[in-house]
Amino acid sequence: MLNHKFRNEWLDKLKLDPYHVYLKSLRLEMGLNRAELSAQIGLSPHTIRKYESAWPGKSKPPAWYEILLRLLCADLSIFGQAWSDSRIFRHDQKLSSPYFKHTRMSPLDMNSQYSLVHRQLEQQIRALSAELSAITTKYNTLSAEHQILVTRFTELNEIKSRMKAHETGLKTGKVLNLFKSN
């Protein structure tokens, strides 16, 4: 038997209410009744009531409806884990993001800031790619030169060993020196 309990932070944060109760809680969190929400998103109050009720045999609301409600509630975690700490402040419609922790920006400012950061990162990536290409070319050139030098070194070692053998042969008298210099 295992002594530890299974824990999953994401599952722990999930609302375990039935889905229709969850959708209704999102609407109530915004402080809107069905008619007001219907005017904002273009659905009939009857459709919203259908989505928020647990009538047997009724189809499940479309996924976009939950996403829309979460966006209206300023919940940006639908964009992924990196946005789980982001939120929109209702009084000034500024956005707080984990990327810019100490700065609140309008969505337009944030888009331009992210675009600027994105362009800067792309420039850095291009520069690093060019540098990597130059280094790879230099490495390949040096590797080829190294192979040539290894081959030459091997040849010189063979010549050296033959000269030593010849010198040993001269000293022992097994080889005659035909070209004796004076």
C-alpha positions as CSV (number, residue, x, y, z in Angstrom):
1,M,0.0,0.0,0.0
2,L,1.3,3.4,-0.9
3,N,1.9,5.9,1.9
4,H,1.7,9.1,-0.2
5,K,-1.4,10.7,-1.7
6,F,-1.7,11.6,-5.3
7,R,-1.6,15.3,-5.8
8,N,-2.1,17.3,-8.9
9,E,-2.2,21.1,-8.5
10,W,-4.2,21.6,-11.7
11,L,-6.8,19.0,-10.7
12,D,-7.0,20.5,-7.2
13,K,-7.9,23.9,-8.6
14,L,-10.6,22.5,-10.9
15,K,-14.1,23.3,-9.9
16,L,-15.8,19.9,-9.4
17,D,-19.3,21.3,-9.7
18,P,-21.4,20.1,-12.6
19,Y,-20.5,21.9,-15.9
20,H,-23.8,23.8,-16.1
21,V,-23.2,25.1,-12.5
22,Y,-19.7,26.2,-13.5
23,L,-21.0,28.1,-16.5
24,K,-23.6,29.8,-14.4
25,S,-21.0,30.8,-11.8
26,L,-18.9,32.4,-14.5
27,R,-21.8,34.5,-15.6
28,L,-22.6,35.5,-12.0
29,E,-19.0,36.3,-11.4
30,M,-19.3,39.0,-14.0
31,G,-22.4,40.3,-12.2
32,L,-24.7,39.8,-15.3
33,N,-28.1,38.4,-15.6
34,R,-29.0,36.3,-18.7
35,A,-30.5,39.2,-20.6
36,E,-27.4,41.4,-20.1
37,L,-25.0,38.6,-21.1
38,S,-27.2,37.9,-24.1
39,A,-26.9,41.5,-25.2
40,Q,-23.1,41.4,-24.9
41,I,-22.4,38.2,-26.7
42,G,-25.3,37.9,-29.2
43,L,-27.0,34.7,-27.9
44,S,-30.6,34.6,-26.8
45,P,-31.4,34.4,-23.1
46,H,-33.1,31.1,-23.8
47,T,-29.9,29.6,-25.2
48,I,-27.9,30.8,-22.2
49,R,-30.6,29.3,-19.9
50,K,-30.3,26.0,-21.8
51,Y,-26.5,26.0,-21.4
52,E,-26.8,26.7,-17.7
53,S,-29.4,24.0,-17.0
54,A,-29.0,20.3,-16.5
55,W,-32.0,19.2,-18.5
56,P,-31.6,15.5,-19.4
57,G,-31.0,14.8,-23.0
58,K,-29.8,18.3,-23.8
59,S,-26.5,18.7,-25.6
60,K,-23.4,20.1,-24.0
61,P,-22.7,23.8,-24.6
62,P,-20.0,24.4,-27.2
63,A,-16.4,24.9,-26.0
64,W,-16.3,28.4,-27.3
65,Y,-19.0,29.5,-24.9
66,E,-16.9,28.6,-21.9
67,I,-13.8,30.2,-23.4
68,L,-15.9,33.4,-24.1
69,L,-17.2,33.5,-20.5
70,R,-13.7,33.0,-19.1
71,L,-12.4,35.8,-21.2
72,L,-15.2,38.0,-20.1
73,C,-14.3,37.1,-16.5
74,A,-10.7,38.2,-17.3
75,D,-9.4,34.6,-17.0
76,L,-6.5,34.3,-19.4
77,S,-5.4,30.9,-18.3
78,I,-7.1,29.5,-21.4
79,F,-4.0,30.6,-23.3
80,G,-1.8,28.1,-21.4
81,Q,0.1,27.7,-18.2
82,A,2.2,30.8,-18.7
83,W,-0.9,33.0,-18.6
84,S,-2.4,31.4,-15.4
85,D,-1.3,34.4,-13.3
86,S,-2.4,37.0,-15.8
87,R,-5.6,39.1,-15.3
88,I,-7.3,42.1,-16.7
89,F,-8.1,44.9,-14.2
90,R,-11.7,46.0,-14.7
91,H,-11.2,49.7,-13.6
92,D,-8.6,50.6,-16.2
93,Q,-8.8,47.6,-18.6
94,K,-5.1,47.1,-18.3
95,L,-3.5,43.6,-18.4
96,S,-1.1,42.1,-16.0
97,S,1.1,39.3,-17.3
98,P,3.8,37.1,-15.9
99,Y,6.0,38.3,-18.7
100,F,5.8,41.9,-17.4
101,K,5.2,41.4,-13.7
102,H,5.6,45.0,-12.5
103,T,3.8,46.7,-15.5
104,R,0.2,46.8,-16.4
105,M,-0.5,47.5,-20.1
106,S,-3.4,47.8,-22.4
107,P,-3.8,44.9,-24.8
108,L,-2.7,47.1,-27.6
109,D,0.5,48.2,-25.7
110,M,1.1,44.6,-24.7
111,N,0.8,43.4,-28.3
112,S,3.2,46.0,-29.5
113,Q,5.6,45.2,-26.6
114,Y,5.4,41.5,-27.3
115,S,5.9,42.2,-31.0
116,L,9.0,44.3,-30.2
117,V,10.3,41.5,-28.0
118,H,9.5,39.0,-30.7
119,R,11.3,41.0,-33.3
120,Q,14.3,41.4,-31.1
121,L,14.4,37.7,-30.4
122,E,14.1,36.9,-34.1
123,Q,17.0,39.2,-34.8
124,Q,19.1,37.5,-32.1
125,I,18.2,34.1,-33.5
126,R,19.2,35.2,-37.0
127,A,22.5,36.6,-35.7
128,L,23.2,33.4,-33.7
129,S,22.3,31.2,-36.7
130,A,24.7,33.2,-38.9
131,E,27.4,32.9,-36.2
132,L,26.7,29.2,-35.9
133,S,27.0,28.8,-39.7
134,A,30.3,30.6,-39.7
135,I,31.6,28.5,-36.8
136,T,30.4,25.3,-38.5
137,T,32.2,26.3,-41.7
138,K,35.4,27.1,-39.8
139,Y,35.1,23.9,-37.9
140,N,34.8,21.9,-41.2
141,T,37.8,23.8,-42.6
142,L,39.9,23.1,-39.5
143,S,38.8,19.5,-39.4
144,A,39.9,19.0,-43.0
145,E,43.3,20.7,-42.2
146,H,43.6,18.5,-39.2
147,Q,43.1,15.4,-41.3
148,I,45.7,16.6,-43.8
149,L,48.2,17.3,-40.9
150,V,47.5,13.9,-39.3
151,T,48.2,12.3,-42.7
152,R,51.4,14.3,-43.1
153,F,52.4,13.5,-39.5
154,T,52.0,9.8,-40.2
155,E,54.1,10.1,-43.4
156,L,56.8,11.9,-41.6
157,N,56.9,9.4,-38.8
158,E,57.2,6.6,-41.4
159,I,60.1,8.5,-43.0
160,K,61.7,9.1,-39.6
161,S,61.5,5.4,-38.7
162,R,63.0,4.4,-42.1
163,M,65.9,6.9,-41.5
164,K,66.5,5.5,-38.0
165,A,66.6,2.0,-39.5
166,H,69.0,3.2,-42.2
167,E,71.2,4.9,-39.6
168,T,71.2,1.8,-37.4
169,G,72.1,-0.2,-40.5
170,L,75.0,2.2,-41.2
171,K,76.3,1.9,-37.7
172,T,76.3,-1.9,-37.7
173,G,77.7,-2.0,-41.2
174,K,74.8,-3.8,-42.7
175,V,74.2,-0.9,-45.1
176,L,76.9,0.8,-47.1
177,N,76.9,4.5,-47.4
178,L,77.2,5.1,-51.1
179,F,77.0,8.9,-50.9
180,K,79.5,9.8,-48.3
181,S,79.9,13.5,-47.8
182,N,83.3,15.0,-46.9
